[in-house]
């Protein structure tokens, strides 16, 4: 299948089945890489490919010696989006270099002097070398999207020559939806075994129960229904999940979650998240977005929340969890700390650097929610919570559009 094949390809149909092709080390050729024809007339099955109604999984692909990996896949008519996930077998930096759409349209070029398109403001690298890279597309209403063949060019950083250089790749489609109907988001709360609280403690805590009610309300106000929130202990004390003191600890949490299938955001409460002296981490997502959970794929994404830094106000707890869950679904901060970076969405306010009034211990001026009161300080995705009792749960139409495109929502 050529990169320029468009929506008239008979294999891209409304039935939801994906036909994907991958080229792990050569330029795009005229034939579908999934074809078993070659110049010698002998069968060449190519990389192992597992295909379902709404996903394709390549368990093991080998990049070129220079680290380049080219992945081609087809998006059927009716799909609302896709999430591409690349998980290296050995920890290493993974970068999305470019993305081309149907008719070879250049949607993102990370090597250009001035990258264009909505992905230019997206997270196009894995947050930690031990974590996968996931990219949601389209990630803004103006991003061109339609059925056809897409080509992602990726770069995997150097590793030791004796290490496993392969990576698994999957593409999960956002199924067709009725825009008039609300989306549904599953939320599962886990308590890391050995943490200072247990599930029984949470059930007996009115503050936490009120926080979960407020959490459901935040999403329901946004037109996203949240069924009953689950609450379960994760792992055993011997698994050492209660303190996140580095990437290896994060991986241990993800490994403990790997056997639990199903769509939804998994939120893990741990005692604390360490990030160096003087730094307080309230919570984190393992990706923006995190890899899409799927019954046929191991869970490789989660939201981590620090009990040690947990706010005392149930409304603030709810906003914190909803903030990190929204990161895991693909939303960036509306404005970053110094006001020099903003999300790719056209209707979210941008708070500039000259508004910053708070001086850090290193002398750096950063924004506060109060500095940006009328420029997104009340938005759920502002980078830091307010110091006042004011609510911080606003979501714009474009943010809701992105949340609705993530395949995690049903």
C-alpha positions in Angstrom: 0.0 0.0 0.0 1.5 3.3 -1.0 1.6 6.3 1.4 -0.6 8.2 -1.0 -3.5 5.8 -0.9 -6.6 7.6 0.1 -10.2 7.0 1.3 -11.1 5.1 -1.9 -9.1 2.1 -0.9 -11.6 -0.8 -0.7 -10.0 -2.2 2.4 -10.7 1.0 4.4 -14.4 0.3 5.1 -17.1 1.3 7.6 -16.9 -2.0 9.4 -14.2 -0.8 11.7 -11.5 -3.4 10.7 -8.0 -2.0 10.3 -5.6 -2.9 7.6 -2.2 -1.8 8.7 1.3 -1.9 7.1 4.7 -1.3 8.7 8.0 -0.6 7.2 10.6 -1.1 9.9 13.7 -0.1 7.9 13.2 0.7 4.3 11.5 3.5 2.4 7.8 3.2 1.5 7.4 1.0 -1.5 4.6 0.3 -3.9 3.3 -2.8 -2.2 1.5 -3.2 1.1 4.1 -4.3 3.7 1.6 -6.8 4.9 1.7 -8.5 1.5 3.4 -11.9 1.1 4.7 -11.2 -2.4 8.3 -10.4 -3.0 10.6 -10.2 -6.0 11.6 -13.8 -5.7 8.0 -15.0 -5.6 8.4 -16.6 -2.1 6.2 -15.8 0.9 7.6 -13.0 3.1 5.2 -12.6 6.1 7.1 -9.6 7.5 6.7 -8.6 11.1 4.2 -10.3 13.3 1.0 -8.3 13.3 -2.0 -8.8 15.5 -5.2 -7.1 14.2 -8.5 -6.6 15.8 -11.6 -4.5 15.1 -10.1 -1.3 16.6 -6.4 -1.9 17.0 -3.2 -3.2 15.4 -0.3 -4.5 17.4 3.2 -5.2 16.2 4.8 -7.1 19.2 8.4 -6.7 17.9 9.8 -4.3 15.3 13.5 -3.6 14.7 14.5 0.0 13.9 17.3 0.7 11.5 20.9 1.0 12.8 20.4 4.8 12.9 17.4 4.3 15.2 14.8 5.2 12.6 11.5 3.3 12.6 8.8 3.9 10.0 5.3 2.7 10.8 2.4 2.8 8.3 -1.2 2.0 9.2 -4.6 2.6 7.8 -7.5 4.4 9.5 -11.0 3.3 8.4 -13.9 5.4 7.6 -15.8 6.5 10.7 -12.9 6.3 13.2 -12.7 9.5 15.2 -9.0 9.3 16.1 -6.1 7.0 16.9 -3.4 6.7 19.6 0.0 5.4 18.4 2.1 3.9 21.1 5.8 2.8 20.8 7.2 0.8 23.7 11.0 0.0 23.4 12.2 -3.3 24.9 15.2 -1.5 26.4 14.7 2.0 28.1 15.6 4.7 25.6 14.3 8.0 24.3 11.6 7.8 21.6 10.7 10.7 19.4 8.0 11.2 16.8 9.9 12.8 13.9 7.1 13.3 11.5 3.5 12.2 10.7 2.0 12.1 7.2 -1.6 11.5 6.4 -3.6 10.4 3.4 -2.3 11.6 0.0 1.1 12.0 1.8 0.0 15.2 3.5 2.6 16.4 6.0 0.9 16.8 9.3 3.9 17.2 11.5 7.6 17.7 10.9 9.6 17.8 14.1 12.9 18.6 12.2 11.6 21.7 10.6 13.0 25.1 11.8 9.4 26.0 12.6 7.4 22.9 13.2 3.8 23.4 12.1 0.5 21.6 12.8 -1.2 20.9 16.1 1.4 18.2 17.0 4.0 21.0 17.1 2.7 21.8 20.6 2.1 18.3 21.6 4.3 16.0 23.7 6.1 14.0 20.9 8.6 12.2 23.1 8.3 9.7 26.0 8.4 11.5 29.4 10.9 9.0 30.8 13.2 6.6 28.9 11.5 3.7 30.8 8.0 4.7 29.5 6.4 4.3 26.1 5.6 7.2 23.8 2.0 7.7 22.9 0.6 10.3 20.5 -3.1 11.1 20.1 -4.2 12.3 16.7 -6.1 14.5 15.9 -5.2 16.5 19.0 -7.0 19.7 18.0 -10.2 20.4 16.1 -8.4 22.1 13.2 -6.0 19.1 12.7 -6.7 17.4 9.3 -8.1 13.9 9.8 -9.8 11.4 7.7 -9.6 7.8 6.5 -6.6 6.6 4.7 -3.0 5.5 5.2 -0.8 7.4 7.8 3.0 7.2 8.1 4.8 7.9 11.4 8.5 8.3 11.3 10.1 7.7 14.7 13.6 7.9 16.2 14.8 5.6 19.0 17.9 6.8 20.8 21.1 4.8 21.0 21.5 1.9 23.4 24.2 -0.6 24.1 24.9 -2.9 21.2 24.2 -5.9 23.4 20.8 -4.6 24.4 17.4 -5.5 22.8 16.9 -2.8 20.2 13.3 -3.8 19.3 10.1 -2.0 20.1 6.5 -3.0 20.2 4.0 -0.6 18.4 0.3 -0.5 18.5 -2.4 1.8 17.1 -5.8 1.9 18.9 -8.7 3.6 17.0 -11.3 5.8 18.5 -14.5 4.1 17.5 -17.3 5.9 15.7 -19.6 7.7 18.1 -22.8 9.5 18.1 -21.8 13.1 19.0 -25.2 13.7 20.6 -24.6 11.0 23.1 -22.4 11.5 26.2 -19.1 9.6 26.4 -18.3 7.2 29.2 -15.1 7.1 31.2 -14.2 4.4 33.6 -12.1 5.3 36.7 -10.4 2.8 38.9 -8.7 3.9 42.1 -5.9 1.8 43.5 -4.1 2.0 46.8 -0.5 0.9 46.6 0.0 -2.0 49.1 2.1 -0.8 52.0 0.9 2.8 51.7 -0.2 4.8 54.7 -3.9 4.3 53.8 -5.8 1.2 52.9 -9.0 0.8 50.9 -10.9 0.4 54.2 -9.4 3.7 55.4 -10.6 5.5 52.2 -14.1 4.1 52.5 -14.3 5.3 56.1 -13.0 8.8 55.2 -15.7 11.3 54.4 -13.2 13.7 52.8 -12.1 11.1 50.3 -15.7 9.9 49.5 -16.7 13.6 48.9 -13.6 13.9 46.6 -14.7 11.0 44.5 -18.2 12.4 44.3 -16.8 15.8 43.1 -14.5 13.9 40.7 -17.5 12.3 39.0 -19.2 15.7 38.9 -16.3 17.4 37.1 -16.5 15.0 34.3 -20.3 14.8 34.2 -20.4 18.6 33.9 -18.3 18.1 30.9 -20.7 15.6 29.3 -18.6 12.6 30.3 -20.4 10.0 32.3 -18.4 8.2 35.0 -19.9 4.9 36.3 -19.2 3.8 39.9 -15.5 4.4 40.7 -13.6 1.2 41.7 -11.4 1.0 44.8 -8.9 -1.8 45.2 -5.5 -2.5 46.8 -2.6 -2.9 44.3 0.1 -5.5 44.8 1.7 -6.5 48.0 4.0 -4.6 50.4 7.0 -6.7 49.0 6.3 -5.1 45.6 7.6 -1.7 46.9 4.9 0.4 45.1 4.2 2.9 47.9 7.1 5.3 47.1 7.8 6.6 43.6 11.5 7.5 43.9 12.5 7.1 40.3 11.5 5.7 36.9 12.0 2.1 38.1 9.4 2.6 40.8 6.9 3.9 38.1 7.6 0.8 36.0 6.9 -1.4 39.0 3.5 0.2 39.3 2.8 -0.3 35.6 3.9 -3.9 35.8 1.5 -4.5 38.7 -1.3 -3.1 36.6 -0.4 -5.0 33.4 -2.8 -7.9 34.1 -5.9 -5.7 34.5 -7.6 -5.2 31.2 -10.4 -2.9 30.2 -10.8 0.7 29.2 -10.6 3.6 31.7 -8.1 5.6 33.7 -6.3 3.8 36.5 -5.4 6.1 39.4 -2.8 4.8 41.9 -2.5 6.4 45.3 1.0 6.2 46.7 2.6 7.7 49.8 4.8 10.1 47.9 6.4 11.0 44.6 10.0 12.1 44.9 11.5 14.6 42.4 14.5 16.1 44.1 15.1 18.4 47.1 12.5 21.1 47.5 10.1 19.8 44.9 6.6 18.8 45.8 4.8 16.5 43.4 1.1 16.3 43.8 0.5 13.9 41.0 1.7 12.7 37.6 0.6 10.9 34.5 2.9 8.5 32.8 2.1 10.0 29.4 0.3 12.9 27.6 -1.5 10.9 26.5 -0.9 7.6 28.3 -1.1 4.5 26.2 -4.7 3.6 25.5 -5.9 0.8 27.7 -7.3 -2.1 25.8 -8.5 -5.6 26.6 -5.9 -7.1 24.2 -3.0 -5.0 25.3 -1.0 -4.8 28.5 -1.8 -1.7 30.6 1.2 0.6 30.2 -0.2 3.9 31.6 -1.5 5.2 34.9 -2.0 8.3 37.0 0.0 8.5 40.2 -1.3 10.7 43.2 0.8 11.4 46.3 -1.0 10.9 49.6 1.7 12.9 51.4 0.9 16.0 49.3 -2.9 15.4 49.1 -4.9 18.6 49.6 -7.2 18.7 52.6 -10.2 20.1 50.6 -12.2 17.3 48.8 -12.8 19.7 45.9 -9.1 20.2 45.4 -8.5 16.4 45.6 -11.1 15.9 42.9 -9.5 18.7 40.7 -6.1 17.1 41.1 -7.2 13.7 40.0 -9.2 15.1 37.2 -6.3 17.2 36.1 -3.9 14.2 35.9 -6.6 12.0 34.3 -7.0 14.7 31.6 -3.3 14.6 31.0 -3.5 10.8 30.5 -6.3 11.4 28.0 -4.2 13.9 26.0 -4.6 17.4 27.4 -1.6 19.6 28.0 -1.3 22.5 30.5 -3.0 25.6 29.0 0.1 27.6 30.1 3.3 26.3 31.5 5.0 27.7 34.6 7.0 30.4 32.8 4.4 31.3 30.3 6.6 30.4 27.4 4.7 27.3 26.3 1.0 26.7 25.8 -1.3 23.9 24.5 -2.2 23.5 20.8 -5.9 24.4 21.3 -7.3 27.6 19.8 -9.8 28.5 22.5 -7.7 28.0 25.7 -6.4 31.3 27.2 -2.7 31.8 27.0 -1.1 33.5 30.1 2.1 35.3 29.1 5.4 35.3 31.0 5.1 39.0 31.9 2.3 38.1 34.2 4.5 36.0 36.5 4.9 37.3 40.1 6.0 34.2 42.1 9.7 33.9 42.6 11.1 30.4 43.2 14.0 29.6 45.5 16.3 29.8 42.4 15.1 33.3 41.6 12.9 32.2 38.7 9.6 34.0 38.1 6.7 31.6 37.5 2.9 32.1 37.0 0.3 31.5 39.6 -3.4 30.9 39.0 -4.0 34.3 40.5 -1.7 35.9 38.0 -3.8 34.4 35.3 -7.2 34.8 36.8 -8.9 35.8 33.5 -6.4 34.0 31.3 -7.0 30.3 32.3 -6.2 30.4 36.0 -9.5 28.7 36.6 -9.0 26.0 33.9 -8.7 22.4 35.0 -5.4 22.1 33.0 -3.7 25.2 34.4 -0.3 24.0 35.5 -0.7 24.7 39.3 -3.6 24.9 41.7 -4.8 28.3 43.0 -3.9 29.4 46.5 -7.4 30.8 47.0 -10.6 28.8 47.5 -11.6 29.5 43.9 -12.6 26.5 41.8 -10.3 25.3 39.1 -12.3 23.0 36.9 -13.2 25.0 33.7 -12.9 23.2 30.4 -13.2 24.8 27.0 -15.0 23.4 23.9 -11.7 22.4 22.3 -10.6 20.6 25.5 -13.8 18.7 25.6 -13.4 17.9 21.9 -9.9 16.3 22.6 -11.2 14.3 25.6 -14.0 12.9 23.4 -11.4 11.8 20.8 -9.4 9.6 23.1 -10.2 5.9 22.5 -10.2 5.4 26.3 -13.7 7.0 26.3 -16.5 4.8 25.1 
